[in-house]
Amino acid sequence: MLALDLPWLADVVRAKKPQRLPVVLSIEEVRRVLAALDGELWLVCSLLYGTGMRLMEVLRLRVKDVDFSRREILIRDGKGMKDRVTMLPQRLLEPLLRHLAVVRAIRPLKNYLRWQYCVKNGLKMLIYST
């Protein structure tokens, strides 16, 4: 780049990257971890393990990206901003459908329930308004 001869640079040794092996749990260890979880956390961890999705891919998952009839999940904007398709494990069909039913039941209620934080006479209060 600079067209300069730097003789001392020839003796410089490049640092080596340490070779690290990934930590992999056995099937029994995974079963014990999942057995200790419940609810949404269990569902997220099961999707991580069962589909090979990354954490942010699971957290960004939308209803329209899950094809229950073909048992596929469309992952949008994954690593490298690429889309890909992965399989939806049979074991997760019913728990995922139950979760969607609960979310669909709760969602309309959020529009009606409006909580407001206000301060009156120096008192902090949480009030409900319709």
C-alpha positions, -999 to +999 in steps of 0.1 A: +000+000+000+026+025+010+053+009-012+077+009+017+100-020+025+095-030+062+121-058+069+110-063+105+075-072+093+088-105+079+095-118+114+060-111+128+041-143+136+003-142+131-017-152+161-036-185+158-073-187+166-079-211+195-098-242+183-129-245+204-154-273+202-191-264+207-208-277+239-235-301+228-260-315+252-270-352+251-306-361+242-313-369+278-299-336+290-321-317+265-351-336+278-344-327+314-339-290+305-372-289+286-390-308+313-380-281+338-396-254+316-432-246+309-455-222+291-440-198+265-404-204+276-409-242+270-424-234+235-395-210+226-368-235+237-386-264+220-387-244+188-350-236+191-341-272+197-366-289+173-363-266+143-327-254+145-339-218+145-318-190+161-332-171+191-341-139+172-357-160+145-380-176+170-388-143+188-397-127+154-418-156+143-452-145+130-484-165+126-484-161+088-449-177+087-461-210+101-477-234+076-494-261+098-507-281+068-472-286+054-455-285+088-431-258+077-419-225+091-407-197+069-378-179+085-376-143+072-344-122+073-324-149+090-286-148+092-272-129+063-307-114+057-317-145+039-351-163+040-352-200+045-377-228+053-374-253+081-397-281+093-422-278+122-418-309+145-450-329+149-446-327+187-449-289+186-481-287+164-506-289+192-487-267+218-482-241+191-519-242+181-529-239+218-506-209+222-521-192+192-556-198+205-547-182+238-531-152+221-561-148+198-584-148+228-564-122+247-556-099+219-590-082+215-591-076+253-559-055+250-579-030+229-605-025+257-582-025+287-563+008+289-543+015+320-529+050+326-502+061+349-510+094+365-500+116+394-527+133+415-519+153+446-484+139+447-497+103+447-487+080+418-516+059+407-525+034+380-560+040+367-582+021+343-600+039+315-624+027+288 
